[in-house]
Amino acid sequence: MTRKDNHGGNAVEVRGLVKHFGSTKALDGVDLDVREGTVLGVLGPNGAGKTTLVRALSTLIRPDAGTARVAGYDVLTQPRQLRRAIGLTGQYASVDEKLSGYENLYMIGRLLDLSRKDARRRAGEMLERFSLTEAAKRPAGQYSGGMRRRLDLAASMIGHPAVLYLDEPTTGLDPRTRNEVWEEVQRMVTEGATVLLTTQYMEEAEQLAQELTVIDRGRVIAGGRVDELKAKVGGRTLVIRPADPRELSRMVGALAQAGLDGVTGATADETAGTVSLPLLSDEQLTAVIGMLGARGFAVADISTHLPSLDEVFLAITGQKASAPAERDESEAALQEAAA
């Protein structure tokens, strides 16, 4: 698929995007950049506007205000050209159930102007990559939910899109198939594709995304690399396990009284048998270990860790990551408006 040169090395550029559904403001001035050849993970609670953003950037709905360019094409003025440069997998599989798996993929390939030979070849490749070869001749209506999902993903990738939108792409998939999807996404990025991924699986975001954007109530509220967001939330935590669990309280007291520069907030977890405290620098780590040795504490284990992406999500949005099966409220508003 032909790719048009864009501006500043960004495959997607969004400025001030707004979309209303009646009194609901699904997008409220979204700014977004996705660098070429990378995966941007878009996170947010249900109703945040993630699906509305994907639909606006794929020309399925028209934004009320703002601008967006995808693969060098303007969403409002060049929708036809833009559609030929993208692939889209929505939250629910969308395939023709009367056609076989092979026929679905061949049809998409021909609609994308692949030659008959190339459409046949590409359909065969995608059936193999998504473990659908044995079911290639069966009507898609006879596929299981997971098989239909894999077929839908294969269809979105068949035309070598410059930009691929994946809106909750692995919802309902078993771990093996999920890993196959991840491998295929990583392969496409290696080949130069750009991916905008919405997901509620924090593991998926960490596995695939180089950068993250967090949306809440139609606004971007945070963004950056995964490690940057983790550092913003609280940096590293030092976890110490004393050899004798009865030393927990005494160790917390010793840390509080030692007067080490910047070392504060030590807490004991009696269930885990550990002491935790925020860690801002390697110098603090060295000072804490030295103090514990000088005070005669025997340590069974010591480790540091960054907050999990779930903890980051909770700290930024004030909500836990939603269950993947739940619907985005903006999607519901979209369907109500269409009705």
C-alpha positions in Angstrom: 0.0 0.0 0.0 1.4 3.4 -1.0 2.5 5.6 1.9 2.5 9.4 1.6 5.2 11.5 3.2 4.0 13.2 6.4 5.2 15.9 8.6 7.9 15.7 11.3 8.2 11.9 11.3 4.7 11.4 12.7 2.3 9.0 11.1 -0.6 10.4 13.1 -1.0 14.1 14.1 -4.1 15.2 16.0 -4.8 18.7 17.2 -7.8 19.9 19.2 -10.1 17.1 18.2 -13.7 17.5 19.4 -16.7 15.2 19.0 -20.2 15.5 20.6 -23.0 13.0 20.8 -25.9 15.1 22.0 -24.9 16.5 25.3 -22.0 14.0 25.7 -18.6 15.4 24.8 -16.8 12.2 23.8 -13.6 14.1 22.6 -12.8 17.3 24.3 -9.8 18.8 22.5 -7.5 15.8 22.0 -3.9 16.4 20.9 -2.0 13.3 19.8 1.2 12.3 17.9 2.2 8.8 16.9 5.7 8.5 15.5 6.2 6.5 12.4 7.1 2.9 12.9 6.0 2.8 16.6 3.1 1.5 18.7 1.2 4.1 20.7 -1.0 2.6 23.4 -4.1 4.6 24.3 -5.4 3.8 27.8 -8.4 5.1 29.7 -11.4 4.0 31.7 -14.6 3.0 29.9 -16.3 6.1 28.4 -13.0 7.9 28.1 -13.4 8.4 24.3 -10.9 5.8 23.0 -13.2 4.2 20.5 -14.6 7.6 19.4 -11.0 8.7 18.7 -10.3 5.6 16.6 -13.5 6.0 14.6 -12.7 9.7 14.0 -9.2 8.9 12.8 -10.5 6.2 10.5 -13.2 8.5 8.9 -16.1 6.5 10.3 -17.4 9.5 12.1 -16.7 13.2 11.4 -15.2 15.3 14.2 -17.0 18.5 15.2 -13.7 20.5 15.5 -10.0 20.1 15.3 -7.6 18.6 12.7 -6.1 15.3 12.1 -3.6 13.8 9.6 -3.0 10.1 9.2 -0.2 8.8 6.9 0.0 12.3 5.5 -3.7 12.6 4.6 -6.2 15.0 6.1 -9.1 13.2 7.9 -11.7 15.7 6.7 -10.5 16.6 3.2 -8.9 13.4 2.0 -10.9 10.5 3.5 -10.8 8.3 0.5 -7.0 8.4 0.2 -6.7 7.9 4.0 -8.8 4.8 4.0 -6.5 3.1 1.6 -3.5 3.7 3.9 -5.0 2.3 7.1 -6.2 -1.0 8.6 -8.8 -1.2 11.4 -9.8 -3.9 13.9 -12.7 -2.8 16.1 -13.8 -4.2 19.5 -16.0 -6.9 17.8 -15.1 -9.1 14.8 -16.7 -7.9 11.6 -16.5 -10.5 8.9 -19.0 -11.8 6.2 -20.2 -15.0 7.8 -21.5 -16.4 4.6 -18.1 -16.4 2.9 -15.3 -18.7 3.8 -12.3 -17.5 5.7 -10.2 -17.5 2.5 -13.0 -15.7 0.6 -13.2 -13.0 3.2 -9.5 -12.3 3.0 -9.3 -12.6 -0.8 -12.3 -10.1 -1.1 -10.5 -7.6 1.1 -7.3 -7.9 -0.9 -9.1 -7.3 -4.2 -11.0 -4.3 -2.7 -7.5 -2.9 -1.8 -6.5 -3.3 -5.4 -4.2 -6.2 -5.0 -3.9 -8.3 -8.1 -5.7 -11.7 -8.1 -2.4 -13.4 -7.7 -1.3 -11.1 -4.8 -4.7 -11.3 -3.1 -4.5 -15.2 -3.2 -1.0 -15.2 -1.9 -1.6 -12.7 0.9 -4.8 -14.5 2.0 -2.9 -17.7 2.3 -0.1 -16.0 4.3 -2.5 -14.4 6.8 -4.5 -17.7 7.2 -1.3 -19.4 8.1 -0.1 -16.7 10.4 -3.3 -16.8 12.4 -3.6 -20.6 12.4 -6.7 -20.6 10.2 -5.4 -22.7 7.3 -7.4 -25.8 8.2 -10.6 -23.8 8.4 -9.9 -21.7 5.3 -12.8 -23.2 3.2 -15.4 -23.2 6.0 -18.0 -20.4 6.2 -16.9 -17.8 8.7 -20.4 -18.2 10.4 -19.2 -21.7 11.5 -16.1 -20.2 13.2 -15.8 -19.9 17.0 -15.6 -16.4 18.5 -11.9 -16.6 18.8 -11.5 -17.8 15.1 -13.7 -14.9 13.9 -11.6 -12.5 15.9 -8.4 -13.8 14.3 -10.0 -13.6 10.8 -10.9 -10.0 11.5 -7.4 -9.2 12.5 -6.0 -10.9 9.4 -8.4 -8.9 7.2 -7.2 -5.6 8.8 -3.5 -6.5 8.0 -3.9 -8.0 4.6 -3.2 -4.8 2.7 0.1 -3.9 4.5 -1.5 -0.7 6.0 0.8 2.2 6.8 -1.2 2.9 9.9 -3.1 0.1 11.8 -5.8 0.9 14.4 -6.3 -1.9 16.9 -9.3 -1.2 19.2 -9.2 -3.8 22.0 -7.7 -6.3 19.5 -7.3 -9.3 21.8 -10.5 -9.2 23.7 -11.8 -12.7 24.2 -8.7 -14.4 22.8 -6.9 -17.3 24.6 -3.3 -16.6 25.7 -1.8 -18.5 22.7 -3.8 -16.6 20.1 -3.1 -13.3 21.9 0.6 -14.0 21.7 0.2 -14.7 17.9 -1.5 -11.3 17.5 1.3 -9.6 19.4 4.0 -11.3 17.3 2.2 -10.2 14.1 1.9 -6.6 15.3 5.6 -6.5 16.2 6.4 -8.0 12.8 4.4 -5.3 11.0 6.1 -2.5 13.1 9.5 -4.0 12.1 8.4 -3.7 8.5 7.6 0.0 9.0 3.9 0.1 10.0 2.6 2.4 12.7 0.1 1.1 15.2 -2.5 3.0 17.4 -3.6 0.5 20.1 -6.4 0.9 22.6 -6.4 -1.8 25.2 -7.5 -2.6 28.8 -4.8 -5.3 29.2 -1.9 -3.6 30.9 0.4 -6.5 30.0 -0.5 -5.9 26.3 0.3 -2.2 26.6 3.7 -2.9 28.2 4.4 -5.7 25.7 3.7 -3.7 22.5 3.7 0.1 23.1 6.8 2.3 23.0 4.7 5.2 24.3 1.4 5.6 26.1 -1.4 8.2 26.1 -4.0 8.2 28.9 -7.4 9.6 28.0 -10.1 10.4 30.5 -13.5 12.1 29.8 -12.4 13.0 26.3 -9.1 14.7 27.3 -5.5 13.5 27.2 -4.3 13.6 30.9 -0.9 12.0 30.6 1.5 10.6 28.1 5.1 9.4 27.6 7.2 6.2 27.6 6.1 3.5 30.0 9.1 4.0 32.2 8.5 7.8 32.2 4.9 7.4 33.4 6.0 4.9 36.1 8.6 7.4 37.3 6.1 10.2 37.4 3.8 8.2 39.6 6.4 7.4 42.3 9.6 6.2 40.9 11.3 3.1 42.3 10.4 1.3 45.6 12.9 -0.5 47.7 11.7 -3.7 49.2 13.6 -5.3 52.1 12.9 -8.7 53.6 14.6 -9.2 57.0 15.9 -12.6 57.8 13.8 -12.5 61.0 10.3 -11.3 60.4 10.1 -10.1 64.0 12.6 -7.4 63.0 10.1 -5.5 60.8 9.0 -2.9 63.3 12.5 -2.3 64.5 13.8 -1.9 61.0 11.1 0.7 60.2 12.1 2.6 63.3 15.8 2.4 62.5 15.2 3.8 59.0 13.1 6.7 60.4 15.7 7.6 63.0 18.8 7.2 60.8 18.3 10.7 59.3 19.4 9.5 55.8 19.1 12.2 53.2 15.7 11.9 51.5 14.9 8.4 53.0 11.4 8.7 54.4 8.1 6.8 54.4 9.3 3.3 55.3 6.3 0.9 55.9 6.1 -2.7 57.1 3.9 -5.4 55.4 3.6 -8.1 58.0 1.8 -10.4 55.7 4.6 -10.3 53.1 7.3 -9.9 55.8 8.8 -6.9 54.0 9.7 -3.3 54.6 9.1 -0.9 51.7 10.2 2.7 51.1 10.3 5.2 48.2 13.8 5.3 46.5 14.8 8.4 44.6 18.5 7.6 43.8 21.2 4.9 43.8 22.9 6.8 46.6 19.9 6.3 48.8 20.0 2.6 48.1 23.7 2.5 49.1 23.0 4.5 52.3 20.1 2.3 53.4 22.1 -0.9 52.9 25.1 0.5 54.8 22.9 1.7 57.7 21.2 -1.7 58.0 24.5 -3.5 58.1 25.9 -1.0 60.7 22.8 -1.6 62.9 23.3 -5.4 62.7 20.2 -6.3 60.7 20.3 -9.6 58.8 18.6 -9.2 55.4 17.2 -12.2 53.5 16.4 -10.3 50.3 16.5 -6.8 48.9 15.0 -5.6 45.6 13.7 -2.5 43.8 10.8 -2.2 41.4 8.9 0.4 39.5 5.1 0.6 39.9 3.1 -1.7 37.7 1.2 -0.2 34.8 -2.0 -1.0 36.7 -0.8 1.1 39.6 0.1 3.9 37.1 -3.4 3.7 35.6 -5.0 3.9 39.0 -2.8 6.8 40.1 -3.5 8.9 37.0 -7.2 8.2 36.5 -8.3 7.4 40.0 -9.8 4.2 38.6 -8.7 0.6 38.1 -8.3 -0.7 34.6 -11.7 -1.7 33.4 -12.6 -5.3 32.5 -11.8 -5.8 28.8 -15.3 -7.1 28.1 -17.0 -3.9 29.2 -18.2 -1.5 26.5 -16.8 2.0 26.1 -19.6 4.4 26.8 -18.7 6.5 23.8 -19.3 3.5 21.7 -22.8 3.2 23.2 -23.4 6.9 22.6 -22.3 6.5 19.0 -24.7 3.7 18.3 -27.6 5.6 20.0 -26.8 8.7 17.9 -26.8 6.5 14.7 -30.1 5.0 15.7 
